[in-house]
Amino acid sequence: MSTVKHSTSQLTLLAAVLWRRCSFRVEPGRPSLDEPFLADGSPSDNERTECAQGPAHRPPLVLFNRRTSLESWFLSSTPGNEATSRPGAFVTTRWSLVLSGANSKSQEKDTHAALAELCRIYWRPIFAFVSRRGYSAEDAEDLTQDFFVMILEGDWLQKANPSRGRFRSLLLKSLQNFLSDAADKTYTRKRGGDVSFVSWDAWMAEAPSELSMSTQTVQSLPAERLFDVQWAATVVERALRRLRDECERKGRLRVFDALSAYLIAERDDVSCASLAATLGVPQGTVKKLLYRMRQRYRWLLRDEVAQTVENPADIEDELRHLCGALAASSEQAR
Amino acid sequence: MNFYRFTDSLGTITSQSNECPHCRTAVRVSNGGCLRCLLQAGLTEDEDPGSESLDAFLSEME
């Protein structure tokens, strides 16, 4: 028994050493925001072993006018997020769950729940794309709704050949095809009847977007670029919201309010003295808080991206794609 | 383009461009941060700190 304990202790020590050697990689070419905070701000090994982060609170969604299985899918709890919040995560994500269950009857319920959750999260890019294609507000809402119905009630995954790529790119391609078909049919839609509408107000209230764009930017972007910008905003806003929720759960919302604006600030732009005065804590505490909040934000951001890709190795590519889309959008807006 | 509802789905449509001094992108999110820079931050990979790390520290604050 003592041998086992000794071996476990050795393994723990080895893991700790490896972890410390592998941590804190810094993006080349850009001064580390965290360097001043590493000395005493790095987390202990014990802190890596658990993650209490659960899914953010989600009020129930409201659908009306038609009772379909769509409703139950949207209202179902979603597997996956709890698992991905644990260390070494990014293994079973919503998208990988959807792909693995695409052709499995036994996993149908979980697959649909995960897919419905992805649609619920990423409705804004879809709606923005449809609106940008010139449809009236009512038609854009209806088309978005119909697109969801096609995704969730039909055999979208099988038809879309999800061998297959990322959720974002597959969804965009499907949306383009869907609108093309809708245009061929001279899309006209009557409200009411057997039509199921998403409750837009509820969706907006659930996750209000505070994305700020200039009129010039909005008007200059093609639909595909607007889709990507909205997608990027959704990812970032969800990560920020989760970080905010974690602070709020600890009764430290004021910490988030004071420091969240500095998550990406250059070292010289951060006045620790001023922030310390605002929060009523020593400057050293501000440095540690900033370090941990930045670290946690990065992890939450990558976790959000991970939910939409099949392979963890795709996270970086997806982030680079979205960064590239934003860079291109700023060029087009000029 | 019909902005009704679509603009509802955005936070703010501003008449002025609010360019980030670092990346020149003019799209901001809720905390006033530059969307592109906030995304770029994700390209620096950490080991998972777990929320315990931040939680524990927040708890220790007086």
Boltz contact constraints between the chains, C-beta under 6 A:
constraints:
  - contact:
      token1: [A, 19]
      token2: [B, 47]
      max_distance: 6.0
  - contact:
      token1: [A, 23]
      token2: [B, 47]
      max_distance: 6.0
  - contact:
      token1: [A, 27]
      token2: [B, 44]
      max_distance: 6.0
  - contact:
      token1: [A, 43]
      token2: [B, 49]
      max_distance: 6.0
  - contact:
      token1: [A, 43]
      token2: [B, 53]
      max_distance: 6.0
  - contact:
      token1: [A, 47]
      token2: [B, 50]
      max_distance: 6.0
  - contact:
      token1: [A, 47]
      token2: [B, 52]
      max_distance: 6.0
  - contact:
      token1: [A, 47]
      token2: [B, 53]
      max_distance: 6.0
  - contact:
      token1: [A, 48]
      token2: [B, 50]
      max_distance: 6.0
  - contact:
      token1: [A, 50]
      token2: [B, 50]
      max_distance: 6.0
  - contact:
      token1: [A, 50]
      token2: [B, 52]
      max_distance: 6.0
  - contact:
      token1: [A, 51]
      token2: [B, 50]
      max_distance: 6.0
  - contact:
      token1: [A, 51]
      token2: [B, 51]
      max_distance: 6.0
  - contact:
      token1: [A, 52]
      token2: [B, 51]
      max_distance: 6.0
  - contact:
      token1: [A, 53]
      token2: [B, 51]
      max_distance: 6.0
  - contact:
      token1: [A, 87]
      token2: [B, 48]
      max_distance: 6.0
  - contact:
      token1: [A, 124]
      token2: [B, 9]
      max_distance: 6.0
  - contact:
      token1: [A, 127]
      token2: [B, 9]
      max_distance: 6.0
  - contact:
      token1: [A, 131]
      token2: [B, 6]
      max_distance: 6.0
  - contact:
      token1: [A, 136]
      token2: [B, 2]
      max_distance: 6.0
  - contact:
      token1: [A, 137]
      token2: [B, 2]
      max_distance: 6.0
  - contact:
      token1: [A, 137]
      token2: [B, 4]
      max_distance: 6.0
  - contact:
      token1: [A, 137]
      token2: [B, 5]
      max_distance: 6.0
  - contact:
      token1: [A, 209]
      token2: [B, 10]
      max_distance: 6.0
  - contact:
      token1: [A, 209]
      token2: [B, 11]
      max_distance: 6.0
  - contact:
      token1: [A, 210]
      token2: [B, 11]
      max_distance: 6.0
  - contact:
      token1: [A, 210]
      token2: [B, 30]
      max_distance: 6.0
  - contact:
      token1: [A, 211]
      token2: [B, 10]
      max_distance: 6.0
  - contact:
      token1: [A, 211]
      token2: [B, 11]
      max_distance: 6.0
  - contact:
      token1: [A, 211]
      token2: [B, 29]
      max_distance: 6.0
  - contact:
      token1: [A, 212]
      token2: [B, 11]
      max_distance: 6.0
  - contact:
      token1: [A, 212]
      token2: [B, 12]
      max_distance: 6.0
  - contact:
      token1: [A, 212]
      token2: [B, 14]
      max_distance: 6.0
  - contact:
      token1: [A, 212]
      token2: [B, 28]
      max_distance: 6.0
  - contact:
      token1: [A, 213]
      token2: [B, 27]
      max_distance: 6.0
  - contact:
      token1: [A, 214]
      token2: [B, 14]
      max_distance: 6.0
  - contact:
      token1: [A, 214]
      token2: [B, 17]
      max_distance: 6.0
  - contact:
      token1: [A, 214]
      token2: [B, 26]
      max_distance: 6.0
  - contact:
      token1: [A, 215]
      token2: [B, 13]
      max_distance: 6.0
  - contact:
      token1: [A, 217]
      token2: [B, 26]
      max_distance: 6.0
  - contact:
      token1: [A, 232]
      token2: [B, 35]
      max_distance: 6.0
  - contact:
      token1: [A, 232]
      token2: [B, 39]
      max_distance: 6.0
  - contact:
      token1: [A, 233]
      token2: [B, 35]
      max_distance: 6.0
  - contact:
      token1: [A, 236]
      token2: [B, 29]
      max_distance: 6.0
  - contact:
      token1: [A, 236]
      token2: [B, 35]
      max_distance: 6.0
  - contact:
      token1: [A, 236]
      token2: [B, 38]
      max_distance: 6.0
  - contact:
      token1: [A, 237]
      token2: [B, 29]
      max_distance: 6.0
  - contact:
      token1: [A, 246]
      token2: [B, 51]
      max_distance: 6.0
  - contact:
      token1: [A, 250]
      token2: [B, 55]
      max_distance: 6.0
  - contact:
      token1: [A, 250]
      token2: [B, 58]
      max_distance: 6.0
  - contact:
      token1: [A, 252]
      token2: [B, 58]
      max_distance: 6.0
  - contact:
      token1: [A, 260]
      token2: [B, 31]
      max_distance: 6.0
  - contact:
      token1: [A, 261]
      token2: [B, 31]
      max_distance: 6.0
  - contact:
      token1: [A, 261]
      token2: [B, 32]
      max_distance: 6.0
  - contact:
      token1: [A, 264]
      token2: [B, 33]
      max_distance: 6.0
  - contact:
      token1: [A, 264]
      token2: [B, 37]
      max_distance: 6.0
  - contact:
      token1: [A, 264]
      token2: [B, 38]
      max_distance: 6.0
  - contact:
      token1: [A, 264]
      token2: [B, 41]
      max_distance: 6.0
  - contact:
      token1: [A, 292]
      token2: [B, 53]
      max_distance: 6.0
  - contact:
      token1: [A, 292]
      token2: [B, 54]
      max_distance: 6.0
  - contact:
      token1: [A, 292]
      token2: [B, 57]
      max_distance: 6.0
  - contact:
      token1: [A, 295]
      token2: [B, 46]
      max_distance: 6.0
  - contact:
      token1: [A, 295]
      token2: [B, 49]
      max_distance: 6.0
  - contact:
      token1: [A, 296]
      token2: [B, 49]
      max_distance: 6.0
  - contact:
      token1: [A, 296]
      token2: [B, 54]
      max_distance: 6.0
  - contact:
      token1: [A, 298]
      token2: [B, 41]
      max_distance: 6.0
  - contact:
      token1: [A, 298]
      token2: [B, 42]
      max_distance: 6.0
  - contact:
      token1: [A, 298]
      token2: [B, 46]
      max_distance: 6.0
  - contact:
      token1: [A, 299]
      token2: [B, 48]
      max_distance: 6.0
  - contact:
      token1: [A, 301]
      token2: [B, 42]
      max_distance: 6.0
  - contact:
      token1: [A, 302]
      token2: [B, 42]
      max_distance: 6.0
  - contact:
      token1: [A, 319]
      token2: [B, 39]
      max_distance: 6.0
  - contact:
      token1: [A, 319]
      token2: [B, 42]
      max_distance: 6.0
  - contact:
      token1: [A, 319]
      token2: [B, 43]
      max_distance: 6.0
  - contact:
      token1: [A, 322]
      token2: [B, 39]
      max_distance: 6.0
  - contact:
      token1: [A, 323]
      token2: [B, 36]
      max_distance: 6.0
  - contact:
      token1: [A, 323]
      token2: [B, 39]
      max_distance: 6.0
  - contact:
      token1: [A, 323]
      token2: [B, 40]
      max_distance: 6.0
  - contact:
      token1: [A, 326]
      token2: [B, 25]
      max_distance: 6.0
  - contact:
      token1: [A, 326]
      token2: [B, 36]
      max_distance: 6.0
  - contact:
      token1: [A, 330]
      token2: [B, 24]
      max_distance: 6.0
  - contact:
      token1: [A, 330]
      token2: [B, 25]
      max_distance: 6.0
